[in-house]
């Protein structure tokens, strides 16, 4: 059950718990629970001063858990033993992918035509 807790005390804020779903929940189940939370905690409907922050957190949770790639990264981060926030983890992951993109491009043999491995570059 969700409550207005304000900011999370730990770096490992659990979006599944926030929305009241589990890791095996489908996207439809996540959206269903998200809509219930939105109606309950929308700042226009809820006078608690912490509702705006809680509302923002459930927005983030929906965005992450309904995007297949973000959810996979989130699950990896959640199960890991990292002492960084999910946002920091995402930034690091993006930087790593960019580095590996340039690294892998630099190690490939230049070719004039795809599949023309017998041709040499001049």
C-alpha positions, 0 to 999 in steps of 0.5 A: 500500500502506498503512503505519502513518504516524501523523499526516499531515504535510500538510493534504492527506491523501489518503483514496483513497491511505489505502484503496488505491483511486483516484478512479474506484473504486465504493462497493463497491470502497471498502468492500471495501478498507476492510474489509481495512484494518479487519481489518489495523489494528484496535487489538485485532488490531494491537499497533503503537501507531499503529494506533489513529490509523491506524484512526481515519483509515480510519474517516474515509476510509470515511465521506467516500468512501462518502457521495456529497455528502461525496465530491464536496466532498472531491474539490473540496477535494483538487483545489483549492489551499487550505491548510486541512484538509478539516474546516476546508473542510467547516465553511466550506462549511456556513457559506457554505451557511447564509449563502446560505440566508438571503441568498436567502430575503431577496431573494425577493418574498413571495407568498401562494400558490405561482405567484401572481406577479400577487398583491401582498403587503399 
